């Protein structure tokens, strides 16, 4: 179903010499429409723009795997992970990324899977990792298949790259916001980290690791559960809306649970008996 995209990507990165003109296929749109809530909520015009930006990303970024064959679906999900955080910036280019490496599972700092310390699902960085990203393929997929858990490793790692675009991975995306706003933002981060540490927050614990991880974790939350974020952390929601220059509440409408479905807060109760608005 995705053979043309696969052949084109092989051509781009030197796997064969044949020349081929790529045209977007309906099957690729169907795949994104099924797997990516953000894409599904776009209007027809913006979907075309999303497709174009995805292809441009793949023209400049290799998607590779040493132990598993890279599928066309893999490439589309990596591209979606890249485009979503910078959707509000049409001319954005990830100059700090050359290749994304997919692994068959979680890995350790030596990029070994199946070891006792293999717990990493995504990584970017400096030094040997400059210009590179490592992702667990299963976690890449699960990030898009579960739109309620506030977790998406692809968006998380690309949020780090947005943060690092100014040269520092410090939790403040200076390229998206004037530096004069850094002090109130960092004050907000410190407040939110204290809430996580004292178990008074529904932001996942990993966000309390440091400022950079808080920004990435909060970004996952913003793009997966925007209405919940707005309800629980209105100031944080407003700050991320300003950072990303996006209105993402359409996502909340798309994933709205049914009355009798389990409540997405994880309480075990039905939605109508728990967090469903009484109005």
C-alpha positions in Angstrom: 0.0 0.0 0.0 2.9 2.4 0.8 5.4 1.1 -1.8 5.8 4.3 -3.7 6.7 6.4 -0.6 9.1 3.7 0.4 10.8 3.6 -3.0 11.0 7.4 -3.0 12.6 7.5 0.4 15.2 4.9 -0.7 16.0 7.1 -3.7 16.4 10.2 -1.5 18.9 8.5 0.8 20.9 6.7 -1.8 19.5 3.2 -1.7 18.9 3.1 -5.5 19.6 5.3 -8.5 16.2 5.3 -10.2 14.5 8.7 -10.6 10.9 9.0 -9.5 8.4 11.8 -9.1 6.5 11.5 -5.9 2.8 12.2 -5.6 0.9 11.9 -2.4 -1.3 8.8 -2.2 -4.8 8.6 -0.7 -3.6 5.6 1.3 -1.1 7.8 3.2 -3.9 10.3 4.0 -6.1 7.4 5.2 -3.2 6.1 7.4 -2.7 9.6 9.0 -6.4 10.1 9.4 -6.7 6.8 11.2 -3.7 7.2 13.5 -3.0 10.9 14.0 -5.8 12.9 15.8 -4.1 16.2 15.0 -4.2 15.5 11.3 -7.8 14.2 11.5 -9.0 17.5 13.0 -7.5 19.7 10.2 -9.7 21.0 7.4 -9.0 19.8 3.8 -6.7 22.7 2.9 -4.6 22.3 6.0 -4.4 18.5 5.5 -2.8 19.2 2.1 -0.3 21.6 3.8 0.4 18.9 6.5 1.2 16.4 3.7 3.5 18.9 1.9 5.4 19.7 5.1 5.7 16.0 5.9 7.3 15.3 2.6 9.6 18.3 3.0 10.7 16.9 6.4 11.4 13.5 4.9 13.5 15.1 2.2 15.9 16.4 4.7 15.8 13.8 7.5 16.7 10.1 7.2 14.6 7.5 9.0 16.7 4.5 9.7 16.8 1.3 11.7 19.7 -1.1 12.2 17.7 -4.1 13.5 14.3 -3.6 11.8 13.2 -2.6 8.4 11.8 0.9 8.2 8.2 0.9 6.9 6.4 3.8 5.2 4.1 4.0 8.1 7.1 4.5 10.4 8.2 7.5 8.2 4.7 9.0 8.2 4.5 8.9 12.0 8.0 10.3 12.5 7.1 13.1 10.1 3.8 13.8 12.0 5.7 13.9 15.3 7.9 16.6 13.8 5.2 18.7 12.2 2.7 18.8 15.0 4.8 20.9 17.5 5.8 23.5 14.8 2.5 23.6 12.9 2.2 27.3 13.9 5.5 28.1 12.3 5.2 27.3 8.5 8.8 28.0 7.7 10.3 26.0 10.6 13.2 23.7 9.6 14.8 21.2 12.0 18.3 22.3 11.2 19.5 20.4 14.3 18.3 17.0 13.0 19.7 14.8 10.3 18.5 11.3 11.1 15.9 9.4 13.2 16.9 5.9 14.3 14.2 3.5 15.2 14.7 0.6 17.7 12.6 -2.5 18.2 11.9 -1.6 21.8 13.2 0.4 24.7 17.0 0.8 24.9 19.7 1.8 27.3 22.4 4.5 27.0 24.4 2.1 24.8 21.4 1.7 22.5 21.0 -2.0 23.6 17.5 -3.4 23.7 16.4 -6.2 26.0 18.9 -5.4 28.8 17.9 -4.8 32.5 18.7 -1.1 32.1 16.9 -0.8 28.7 14.2 1.7 29.8 14.7 4.6 27.3 12.0 5.2 24.7 13.4 8.3 23.1 16.6 10.4 23.1 18.1 13.4 21.5 21.2 15.2 22.8 24.6 16.7 22.1 28.0 15.3 21.4 27.6 11.9 19.6 23.8 12.5 19.5 24.1 15.9 17.8 21.8 15.9 14.8 20.3 12.5 15.7 17.2 11.1 17.4 16.6 7.6 18.8 13.0 6.3 19.2 11.5 3.0 20.3 9.3 2.1 17.4 6.6 0.4 19.5 6.4 3.6 21.7 6.2 5.8 18.6 3.1 3.9 17.5 1.5 3.7 21.0 1.9 7.4 21.3 -0.5 7.9 18.5 -2.8 4.9 19.2 -3.6 6.1 22.7 -4.8 9.7 22.5 -5.8 9.9 26.2 -2.7 9.1 28.2 -0.9 12.4 27.8 2.1 10.5 26.4 3.6 10.7 22.9 7.3 10.0 22.7 7.6 11.4 19.2 6.2 14.8 20.2 8.2 14.7 23.4 11.5 14.3 21.6 10.7 16.9 18.9 9.7 19.3 21.6 13.3 18.9 22.9 14.6 19.8 19.5 12.4 22.9 19.5 13.8 23.8 22.9 17.4 23.1 21.7 17.1 25.3 18.6 18.5 28.3 20.5 21.6 26.2 21.5 20.4 25.3 25.1 18.1 22.5 26.3 16.8 24.5 29.2 13.0 24.2 29.0 12.6 27.6 27.4 12.1 27.6 23.5 13.7 31.0 22.9 13.1 30.6 19.1 9.4 30.6 19.8 9.2 33.3 22.4 11.0 36.5 23.3 13.6 36.1 26.1 11.9 38.6 28.4 9.1 36.0 29.0 11.6 33.4 30.4 11.4 34.5 34.1 7.6 34.1 34.5 7.8 30.8 32.5 10.6 29.4 34.7 8.7 30.6 37.8 5.6 28.6 36.5 7.8 25.5 35.9 9.2 25.6 39.4 5.7 25.9 40.8 4.4 23.0 38.7 7.4 20.8 39.5 6.7 21.3 43.2 3.1 20.2 42.6 4.3 17.1 40.9 6.8 16.3 43.7 4.0 16.8 46.3 1.6 14.5 44.4 -0.8 17.4 43.7 -0.6 17.3 40.0 -1.8 15.0 37.1 1.3 15.9 35.1 3.3 12.8 35.0 6.3 12.4 37.3 9.0 12.5 34.6 8.1 16.2 34.1 9.7 16.9 37.5 13.2 15.7 36.3 14.3 19.1 35.2 13.1 22.2 33.2 13.7 20.6 29.8 11.8 17.5 30.6 9.0 19.5 32.1 8.6 21.4 28.8 8.6 18.2 26.8 6.1 16.4 29.1 3.9 19.5 29.2 4.0 19.6 25.4 2.8 16.0 25.2 -0.1 16.9 27.5 -0.9 20.0 25.4 -1.2 18.2 22.1 -2.9 15.1 23.5 -5.4 16.4 26.1 -5.7 20.2 25.6 -9.1 20.6 27.2 -8.0 18.7 30.3 -4.8 20.8 30.5 -6.8 23.9 30.2 -9.2 22.8 33.0 -6.5 21.6 35.4 -3.6 24.0 34.5 -5.0 27.1 32.8 -1.9 29.2 33.1 0.3 26.4 31.7 -2.2 25.9 28.8 -2.1 29.6 28.0 1.7 29.7 28.0 2.0 26.7 25.7 -0.7 28.1 23.4 1.4 31.3 23.1 4.6 29.3 22.7 3.3 27.1 19.9 0.9 29.6 18.4 -1.8 27.0 18.0 -5.4 26.5 19.1 -5.6 22.8 19.7 -9.0 22.4 21.4 -10.4 20.6 18.3 -8.4 17.6 19.5 -10.4 17.5 22.7 -13.6 17.3 20.7 -12.3 14.4 18.6 -11.3 12.3 21.5 -14.2 13.2 23.8 -15.2 10.0 25.6 -18.7 8.4 25.6 -20.8 8.7 28.7 -20.5 5.0 29.6 -16.8 4.7 28.7 -14.2 4.4 31.4 -13.2 7.9 32.6 -9.9 9.0 31.0 -8.7 10.2 34.4 -8.0 6.6 35.3 -10.3 6.4 38.3 -12.0 3.2 37.0 -15.4 4.8 37.1 -17.6 5.6 34.1 -17.0 9.0 32.5 -20.5 10.1 33.3 -20.0 9.2 37.0 -16.6 11.0 37.3 -15.2 13.8 35.2 -18.0 14.5 32.7 -19.1 18.2 33.0 -22.5 18.3 34.8 -23.7 21.1 32.4 
